[in-house]
Amino acid sequence: MNKMENKHVLVVGMGKSGIAATQAMTALGAEVTVQDSKSEREMDAHLVSFLKGRNVKCCFGCEPSDMGAFDMIILSPGVPPDLHFIEEGKKKGAEIVGELELAYRLGHGKYAAITGTNGKTTTTTLTGEIFKAAKRKTYVVGNIGVAVISAAISAEDDAWLVTETSSFQLETTKEFKPEISAVLNLTPDHLNRHKTMENYGLAKARIMENQDENQYAVINYDDKTVCELAENTKAKIVPFSRLEELDFGAFVKNGRIVIKDEKSIIHDICGVCELRIPGTHNVENVLAAAAISFFSGIDAETIGNAVRAFTGVEHRIEYVGTVDGIRFVNDSKGTNPDSSIKAVQAIDGNIILIAGGYDKGSDYKEFIGAFGGKVKYMMLLGKTAQKIKEQAEELGFTNCIMCRDMDECVNKAYELAQEGDTVLLSPACASWDMYTCFEQRGEHFKNCVYRLGA
């Protein structure tokens, strides 16, 4: 039975997930209205034509006049649920859901869902590669850039949806119940949206909320906050640790990544020295991906082979090139201070750092305190530039250079760098003040580097 036919649905936000939700709802026969804060003139003309061609009502640059007309309101991840017109719709009886929840209800397949402040994309991508190596029907979806619903609607029942889930996506879930969940870590992020770390953690914990004793929750044993979040789950907890040998789970033993199963049998995955992605944080990401894969039924040999072949993801500590002996590394995905700390730690030698961007309410003192004498200069751009400069100077780091844009950052960094130095883009901030996404920011950085070497 089609649950959505003739239902009146409002889709808020016309990003990737909003467009995918709209396509799914129209295909299922719902009466769809879309809303976006941009005016019609600012919207993509092809999208507007597509929507109107399917009789979708459009509220661009405005809000629907009658919020009591909707049975359901579907929120895109970037849309705060406390907007006044959404709250009005809820009071008048509309159900508020996100695209992830909708995909789970209406689609097919089994979910391996991954969340955490940092490492989600690397872990999700690697897990997807392992699942594919095991010859499983696999879709890698979610916050990684592919809307969940676009795959779930057409997926087979035995397919796996390896899903990167953000706190924004999880806060609107109700029934979502993955076969395997994973919480990688928890550090301050998105506090402009969630207001407190407690709220942020509770949103992340929803990934485990509906799981039962036949399902698994993979958690970072080294992160005590994550361990506390998992205390109320009914799922079987699978810990992973970079720092300690465990009685059960995934850990490092004698320089090798291993998994100890429920019968206390140790399964060798690979040596830490065999990893092709740098940094101790990536050891944790591999441990998590290995645990997810093993407890979903994939053998250790297949996991190990896929791990050895994995070279990382674009925009995450991505080597761009070397110009006159100066290395350039793109870590545009470093969108919060903790992520950028890990990038700085992963680089050997002196660094000229490019940082700054959209302010998510973060504090940057721990980030600056982690420079450890490696960062010689910091190029700053975007809305947070002045805030980061002030906090740096409070801590005694005065080599801050304010820049207008990425071109100026790259050019000045190149002038200041010496042979053997690394110019690292790791902003510790979101990109939304100057770019539509971190990918666009990373591509701009790479193009600036390519022009240097031209």
C-alpha positions as CSV (number, residue, x, y, z in Angstrom):
1,M,0.0,0.0,0.0
2,N,1.3,3.4,-0.9
3,K,1.3,5.4,2.3
4,M,2.0,8.8,0.6
5,E,-0.6,8.9,-2.2
6,N,-2.6,12.1,-2.0
7,K,-0.9,13.2,1.2
8,H,-0.1,16.9,1.5
9,V,3.7,17.2,2.0
10,L,5.9,20.3,2.5
11,V,9.6,19.8,1.7
12,V,11.8,22.5,3.3
13,G,15.2,23.2,1.7
14,M,16.1,22.5,-1.9
15,G,19.6,21.0,-1.4
16,K,20.4,17.5,-2.5
17,S,18.3,15.7,0.1
18,G,15.3,18.1,-0.4
19,I,15.4,17.6,-4.2
20,A,15.6,13.8,-3.7
21,A,12.7,13.8,-1.2
22,T,10.6,15.9,-3.6
23,Q,11.3,13.5,-6.4
24,A,10.3,10.5,-4.3
25,M,7.2,12.1,-2.9
26,T,5.9,13.1,-6.4
27,A,6.6,9.6,-7.7
28,L,4.6,8.2,-4.8
29,G,1.6,10.4,-5.6
30,A,1.8,13.0,-2.8
31,E,0.7,16.6,-3.2
32,V,4.0,18.4,-2.8
33,T,4.9,21.9,-1.9
34,V,8.5,23.0,-1.6
35,Q,10.0,25.9,0.4
36,D,13.4,27.6,0.2
37,S,14.7,30.8,1.7
38,K,16.1,31.7,-1.8
39,S,14.0,33.6,-4.2
40,E,13.0,32.0,-7.5
41,R,15.5,34.2,-9.3
42,E,18.3,32.7,-7.1
43,M,17.2,29.1,-7.7
44,D,18.5,26.9,-10.5
45,A,16.3,27.5,-13.5
46,H,16.3,23.8,-14.5
47,L,15.2,22.8,-11.0
48,V,12.3,25.3,-11.1
49,S,11.2,24.1,-14.5
50,F,11.4,20.5,-13.2
51,L,9.3,21.3,-10.2
52,K,6.6,23.2,-12.0
53,G,6.4,20.5,-14.7
54,R,5.4,18.1,-12.0
55,N,2.8,20.4,-10.5
56,V,4.8,21.1,-7.4
57,K,3.8,24.3,-5.6
58,C,6.8,26.5,-4.9
59,C,7.4,28.9,-2.1
60,F,10.7,30.5,-2.9
61,G,11.8,33.4,-0.7
62,C,8.6,33.1,1.3
63,E,6.7,30.7,3.6
64,P,3.4,28.8,2.9
65,S,0.4,30.8,3.9
66,D,-1.5,27.9,5.4
67,M,0.7,25.6,7.6
68,G,-2.4,23.7,8.6
69,A,-2.6,22.3,5.1
70,F,0.2,19.7,5.5
71,D,0.1,16.1,6.7
72,M,3.9,16.0,6.8
73,I,6.9,18.4,6.7
74,I,10.2,17.0,5.4
75,L,13.2,19.0,6.6
76,S,16.5,19.1,4.8
77,P,19.5,18.6,7.2
78,G,20.5,22.2,7.2
79,V,17.1,23.5,8.3
80,P,16.6,24.1,12.0
81,P,13.4,22.4,13.3
82,D,12.6,25.4,15.5
83,L,11.8,27.8,12.7
84,H,8.5,29.5,13.5
85,F,6.5,28.3,10.5
86,I,7.7,24.7,11.0
87,E,6.6,24.8,14.7
88,E,3.3,26.3,13.5
89,G,2.8,23.3,11.1
90,K,3.6,20.9,14.0
91,K,1.1,22.5,16.2
92,K,-1.5,22.1,13.5
93,G,-0.9,18.4,13.2
94,A,1.9,17.9,10.6
95,E,4.4,15.2,11.3
96,I,8.0,16.5,11.1
97,V,10.6,14.1,9.6
98,G,13.9,14.2,7.8
99,E,14.9,12.6,4.6
100,L,16.8,9.8,6.4
101,E,13.7,8.8,8.4
102,L,11.6,8.9,5.3
103,A,14.0,6.7,3.4
104,Y,14.0,4.2,6.2
105,R,10.2,4.0,6.3
106,L,9.5,3.9,2.6
107,G,12.6,2.2,1.2
108,H,14.4,-1.2,1.3
109,G,17.7,-2.6,2.4
110,K,19.7,-2.9,5.6
111,Y,21.6,0.0,7.2
112,A,25.1,0.3,8.5
113,A,24.9,3.9,9.9
114,I,27.9,5.9,11.0
115,T,28.1,9.1,12.9
116,G,30.6,11.1,15.0
117,T,32.0,14.6,14.9
118,N,35.0,13.6,12.8
119,G,36.0,10.7,10.5
120,K,32.5,10.0,9.2
121,T,33.2,10.3,5.6
122,T,36.5,8.4,5.7
123,T,34.9,5.6,7.7
124,T,31.8,5.5,5.6
125,T,33.8,5.4,2.3
126,L,36.1,2.7,3.6
127,T,33.2,0.6,4.9
128,G,31.5,0.9,1.5
129,E,34.7,-0.3,-0.2
130,I,34.9,-3.3,2.1
131,F,31.3,-4.2,1.5
132,K,31.8,-3.9,-2.2
133,A,34.9,-6.1,-2.0
134,A,32.7,-8.7,-0.3
135,K,30.4,-8.6,-3.4
136,R,27.5,-7.2,-1.5
137,K,24.9,-5.0,-3.1
138,T,26.1,-1.7,-1.6
139,Y,25.0,1.9,-1.7
140,V,27.2,4.5,0.0
141,V,24.8,7.3,1.0
142,G,23.8,10.1,3.4
143,N,25.7,13.1,4.5
144,I,28.5,11.9,2.2
145,G,26.6,13.5,-0.7
146,V,24.1,11.0,-2.0
147,A,20.6,11.3,-0.6
148,V,19.5,8.2,1.2
149,I,16.1,8.1,-0.3
150,S,17.4,8.2,-3.8
151,A,18.9,4.8,-3.2
152,A,16.5,3.3,-0.6
153,I,13.4,3.5,-2.8
154,S,14.9,1.3,-5.5
155,A,17.2,-0.8,-3.3
156,E,16.8,-4.6,-3.0
157,D,15.8,-6.0,0.4
158,D,19.2,-7.7,0.8
159,A,21.2,-4.5,-0.2
160,W,23.2,-2.6,2.3
161,L,23.0,1.2,2.7
162,V,26.3,2.3,4.2
163,T,25.1,5.6,5.5
164,E,27.0,8.7,6.9
165,T,24.6,10.3,9.3
166,S,24.9,13.8,10.8
167,S,23.4,15.2,14.0
168,F,21.1,17.2,11.8
169,Q,19.8,14.1,10.1
170,L,19.5,12.1,13.3
171,E,17.6,14.7,15.3
172,T,14.5,14.1,13.1
173,T,14.5,10.3,13.2
174,K,11.8,8.3,15.0
175,E,11.7,4.8,13.7
176,F,15.2,4.6,12.1
177,K,16.8,1.3,13.1
178,P,20.2,0.3,11.6
179,E,21.5,-3.2,11.7
180,I,24.8,-1.8,12.7
181,S,25.5,1.7,14.1
182,A,28.8,3.4,14.8
183,V,29.7,6.4,16.9
184,L,33.2,7.5,16.2
185,N,33.9,10.4,18.6
186,L,32.2,13.5,20.0
187,T,33.8,16.9,20.2
188,P,32.3,20.4,20.1
189,D,30.6,21.2,16.8
190,H,27.4,22.7,15.5
191,L,26.8,24.4,18.8
192,N,25.2,27.3,17.0
193,R,22.4,24.8,16.1
194,H,22.3,22.5,19.1
195,K,23.2,25.1,21.7
196,T,24.8,22.7,24.2
197,M,27.1,19.6,24.0
198,E,24.4,17.6,25.8
199,N,21.9,18.3,23.0
200,Y,24.5,17.6,20.4
201,G,25.3,14.2,22.1
202,L,21.7,13.3,22.4
203,A,21.2,13.9,18.7
204,K,24.1,11.6,17.9
205,A,22.8,8.9,20.3
206,R,19.6,8.6,18.3
207,I,21.5,6.4,15.9
208,M,21.3,3.6,18.6
209,E,17.9,4.5,20.1
210,N,15.8,1.9,18.3
211,Q,18.3,-0.9,18.0
212,D,17.6,-4.2,19.7
213,E,19.7,-7.0,21.1
214,N,20.2,-8.7,17.7
215,Q,21.9,-5.6,16.3
216,Y,25.4,-4.0,16.9
217,A,26.6,-0.6,18.1
218,V,30.3,0.0,17.3
219,I,31.7,2.6,19.7
220,N,35.0,4.4,20.4
221,Y,36.2,2.9,23.7
222,D,38.9,5.7,24.0
223,D,36.2,8.4,24.0
224,K,34.4,8.3,27.3
225,T,31.7,10.6,26.2
226,V,30.8,8.2,23.4
227,C,30.8,5.3,25.9
228,E,28.3,7.2,28.0
229,L,26.0,7.8,25.0
230,A,25.9,4.1,24.5
231,E,24.8,3.2,28.0
232,N,21.1,3.0,27.2
233,T,21.2,1.1,23.9
234,K,19.9,-2.5,23.7
235,A,22.3,-3.3,20.9
236,K,25.4,-5.5,21.4
237,I,28.2,-3.0,22.0
238,V,31.3,-3.6,19.9
239,P,34.1,-1.3,21.3
240,F,37.2,-0.3,19.3
241,S,40.3,1.2,20.7
242,R,43.6,2.6,19.4
243,L,45.1,2.8,22.9
244,E,44.2,-0.5,24.7
245,E,43.9,-4.2,24.1
246,L,40.3,-5.3,24.6
247,D,38.6,-8.5,25.7
248,F,36.2,-8.1,22.7
249,G,36.1,-5.8,19.7
250,A,38.7,-4.1,17.4
251,F,42.0,-2.9,18.7
252,V,45.8,-2.6,18.0
253,K,48.0,-5.5,19.1
254,N,51.7,-5.5,18.4
255,G,51.3,-2.9,15.7
256,R,48.5,-4.8,14.0
257,I,44.8,-4.1,13.7
258,V,42.9,-7.1,15.0
259,I,39.4,-8.1,16.0
260,K,38.5,-10.4,18.9
261,D,35.2,-12.0,18.3
262,E,32.5,-13.3,20.8
263,K,34.4,-16.6,21.2
264,S,37.6,-14.7,22.0
265,I,39.2,-15.7,18.7
266,I,41.6,-13.0,17.4
267,H,41.3,-12.2,13.6
268,D,44.2,-10.3,12.0
269,I,43.2,-7.5,9.7
270,C,46.5,-5.8,8.7
271,G,49.5,-3.9,10.1
272,V,49.1,-0.3,11.1
273,C,52.2,0.4,8.9
274,E,50.3,-0.9,5.9
275,L,47.7,1.9,6.0
276,R,47.8,4.3,3.2
277,I,46.0,7.1,5.0
278,P,48.1,9.2,7.4
279,G,47.4,10.1,11.1
280,T,46.4,8.3,14.3
281,H,42.8,9.4,13.8
282,N,42.8,7.3,10.6
283,V,43.8,4.2,12.7
284,E,40.6,4.8,14.6
285,N,38.6,5.1,11.4
286,V,40.0,1.8,10.1
287,L,39.3,0.1,13.4
288,A,35.6,1.3,13.2
289,A,35.2,0.3,9.6
290,A,36.8,-3.1,10.2
291,A,34.5,-3.7,13.2
292,I,31.4,-2.7,11.2
293,S,32.3,-5.0,8.4
294,F,33.3,-8.0,10.5
295,F,30.2,-8.0,12.7
296,S,28.1,-7.6,9.5
297,G,29.6,-11.0,8.5
298,I,32.5,-10.1,6.3
299,D,35.7,-12.2,6.7
300,A,39.0,-10.7,8.0
301,E,40.9,-11.4,4.8
302,T,38.5,-9.4,2.6
303,I,38.5,-6.6,5.1
304,G,42.3,-6.5,5.3
305,N,42.7,-6.5,1.5
306,A,40.3,-3.6,1.1
307,V,41.9,-1.6,3.9
308,R,45.4,-2.0,2.3
309,A,44.1,-0.7,-1.0
310,F,42.3,2.3,0.5
311,T,43.9,5.7,-0.2
312,G,41.5,8.0,1.4
313,V,38.8,10.5,0.4
314,E,39.0,13.8,-1.5
315,H,39.3,16.9,0.6
316,R,40.5,15.0,3.7
317,I,44.3,15.4,4.1
318,E,44.5,15.1,0.3
319,Y,47.9,15.5,-1.2
320,V,47.6,18.1,-4.1
321,G,51.1,18.5,-5.3
322,T,54.6,19.9,-4.8
323,V,55.7,23.3,-6.1
324,D,59.4,24.3,-5.7
325,G,59.8,21.7,-2.9
326,I,56.7,23.0,-1.0
327,R,53.9,20.4,-0.4
328,F,50.3,21.4,-0.7
329,V,47.6,19.4,1.2
330,N,43.8,19.9,0.9
331,D,41.9,19.3,4.1
332,S,38.8,21.4,3.3
333,K,36.8,18.8,5.1
334,G,38.3,20.1,8.3
335,T,35.1,22.0,9.3
336,N,35.6,22.1,13.0
337,P,38.6,22.6,15.3
338,D,39.0,19.0,16.4
339,S,39.1,17.8,12.8
340,S,41.8,20.4,11.9
341,I,43.8,19.4,15.0
342,K,44.0,15.9,13.6
343,A,45.1,17.2,10.2
344,V,47.9,19.3,11.8
345,Q,49.1,16.3,13.8
346,A,49.1,14.1,10.7
347,I,51.6,16.4,8.8
348,D,55.3,15.9,9.4
349,G,57.5,19.1,9.4
350,N,56.7,22.8,9.3
351,I,53.2,24.0,8.3
352,I,51.8,27.2,6.7
353,L,48.2,26.9,7.7
354,I,45.1,28.3,5.9
355,A,42.1,28.5,8.2
356,G,38.9,30.4,8.8
357,G,35.4,30.4,7.4
358,Y,31.8,30.3,8.7
359,D,31.3,30.6,12.5
360,K,29.5,27.6,14.0
361,G,30.0,28.9,17.5
362,S,33.3,27.1,18.0
363,D,36.2,28.0,20.3
364,Y,39.6,27.8,18.6
365,K,42.0,27.9,21.6
366,E,42.5,24.1,21.7
367,F,43.1,24.1,18.0
368,I,45.8,26.8,18.3
369,G,47.3,25.2,21.3
370,A,47.8,22.0,19.3
371,F,50.2,23.7,16.8
372,G,53.1,22.4,18.9
373,G,55.6,24.7,17.1
374,K,54.8,23.1,13.7
375,V,52.7,26.0,12.4
376,K,55.0,28.9,11.2
377,Y,52.3,31.1,9.8
378,M,48.5,31.1,9.7
379,M,46.6,32.6,6.7
380,L,43.1,33.6,7.8
381,L,40.0,34.2,5.7
382,G,36.2,34.3,6.1
383,K,33.9,35.4,8.9
384,T,35.9,33.8,11.7
385,A,39.3,35.3,10.7
386,Q,39.3,38.0,13.3
387,K,38.0,35.7,16.1
388,I,40.7,33.1,15.4
389,K,43.4,35.9,15.2
390,E,42.4,37.3,18.5
391,Q,42.4,33.9,20.2
392,A,45.7,33.0,18.7
393,E,47.3,36.2,19.9
394,E,45.9,35.6,23.4
395,L,47.9,32.3,23.3
396,G,51.1,34.0,22.0
397,F,50.8,33.0,18.4
398,T,51.2,36.2,16.4
399,N,52.1,35.1,12.9
400,C,48.6,35.6,11.6
401,I,48.0,37.1,8.2
402,M,44.5,38.3,7.2
403,C,43.5,37.5,3.6
404,R,40.7,38.5,1.3
405,D,40.2,35.2,-0.4
406,M,41.7,31.8,-1.1
407,D,43.9,33.1,-4.0
408,E,45.6,35.5,-1.6
409,C,46.0,32.8,1.1
410,V,47.7,30.4,-1.3
411,N,49.9,33.0,-2.9
412,K,51.1,34.5,0.4
413,A,51.6,31.0,1.9
414,Y,53.7,30.1,-1.1
415,E,55.8,33.2,-0.7
416,L,56.4,32.5,3.0
417,A,57.0,28.7,2.7
418,Q,60.5,27.2,2.4
419,E,61.5,24.0,0.7
420,G,60.2,21.1,2.8
421,D,57.3,23.0,4.3
422,T,53.7,22.0,3.8
423,V,50.9,24.5,3.0
424,L,47.8,23.0,4.6
425,L,44.3,24.1,4.0
426,S,42.4,22.9,7.2
427,P,39.9,25.7,8.0
428,A,38.5,24.4,11.3
429,C,35.3,26.1,10.1
430,A,32.4,25.4,7.8
431,S,32.5,26.9,4.3
432,W,29.1,28.6,4.1
433,D,30.2,32.2,4.3
434,M,32.2,32.1,1.0
435,Y,31.3,28.7,-0.6
436,T,28.2,26.5,-1.1
437,C,30.1,23.5,0.4
438,F,33.5,22.3,1.6
439,E,34.0,20.5,-1.7
440,Q,33.8,23.8,-3.6
441,R,36.3,25.4,-1.2
442,G,38.7,22.5,-1.6
443,E,38.5,22.6,-5.4
444,H,39.2,26.4,-5.3
445,F,42.3,25.7,-3.2
446,K,43.5,23.0,-5.6
447,N,43.0,25.3,-8.6
448,C,45.0,28.0,-6.9
449,V,47.9,25.4,-6.3
450,Y,47.7,24.2,-9.9
451,R,48.1,27.8,-11.1
452,L,51.3,28.2,-9.0
453,G,52.8,25.3,-10.8
454,A,51.6,26.2,-14.3
